[in-house]
């Protein structure tokens, strides 16, 4: 499977994604539809970031008469042209930021960086603009989905409806150029799967007119809740992951704890604008053929021994512990001190849920102690659910079937949900086993 993998240890922003995709082999000409639709151009240059040769992409205005309302894009992990911007969200509050910027484009004309200039737009206006661009259908669909993610995040943060959200920073020309441009370059690379390692958010705080907020910013946190990938703090006290970068990756990328096994065909680095002293401010992209594998799932294991818990309580533990985050619950008969019969309760959960699950386990069983074996991981299959319709004596029944596959999409197990099969068996008189076999034969693999 042709896979595009991002290394997110220095975060991501729209300009960094554009640079990384170009450096990994995407065609610069693929960006033409955006330049045709907006009064902007993409200035592509090669820069040095702590000894790493990286591709820098800047969005520049081509119309010197373009009005500025002072609003800018939130894409700042690169920094921009040595001036201050105010970021206005849907609640009418301004968010002042300042950045430094390195620019090497020179064609004999004065070009203004698009960030901080140009019109702001409502969500509906952004949708209309994107729909009018001359884009492949898949690119248009992806771009609109990314703007919806951004809009919903902003609306959630500010307590507004999506249609009432006024896009200032993400509705300006530079943000539209970042998002639609990234979708065009992704389409040009034609990867079947996109993954990213945990994305660094940076640290410190961001000054906004209605307060000082810690990094990651509220919009990034909202977007991360919808994403498959995870966040990690650091490694420096700057804003490394921007809402635009997060939204693009939330839509296109699956999360992975480490870079996958790849037979690499191409790789490259997209540069952020900050030239940091001690580490390269770059986003790395790698393209190649990746073999399917099971997905790594970070877990911890909780255990306790009990010898005085009623069977009804033990039988309810799966439901009770699942409510607070347990992934799996096993109860194993054992012999305890003085040869008394007892049980070992073992619970698998995410490390961040361990304390909450342990407390529920103690409350439910009365145990005086819960052991934690420490954080580790397990290898799990990707799971999908397909509903099939069985016809028995002219009557139709819906049955859910679980499909297990590796990351390459290779299916290695198909199993019917027992409760559905049992309900059909009760209604028809067929053996449960036959119902399960019929349902599984109907699944498309």
Secondary structure, DSSP 8 states (H G I E B T S, - for coil): -EEEEEE-TT-B-HHHHHHHHHHTT--GGGGHHHHHHSSEEEEEEEEEETTEEEEEEEEEES-TT--B-SB--S--SS--SSSEEEEE-TTS-EEEEE--------SSS--EESTT-B--EEHHHHHHHHHHS---HHHHHHHHHHHHHHHHHHHHHHT--GGG-EESSTTSHHHHHHHHHHHHHHHHHT-SEEEE--EE-B-SEEEETTEEEESS-HHHHHHHHHSSS-EE-BSSSSB-B-HHHHHHHHHH-EE-SS---EEEEEEEEEE-S---SSS--EEEEEEEEE----EEEEEEEEEEEESS--HHHHHHHHHHHHTTTEEEEEEEEEE-GGG-EEEEEEEEE-GGGHHHHHHHHHHHH--S--EEEEEEEEEE-EEEEEEEEEEETTEEEEEEEEEEE-TT--EEEEEE-HHHHHHHHHHH---HHHHHHHHHHTS--
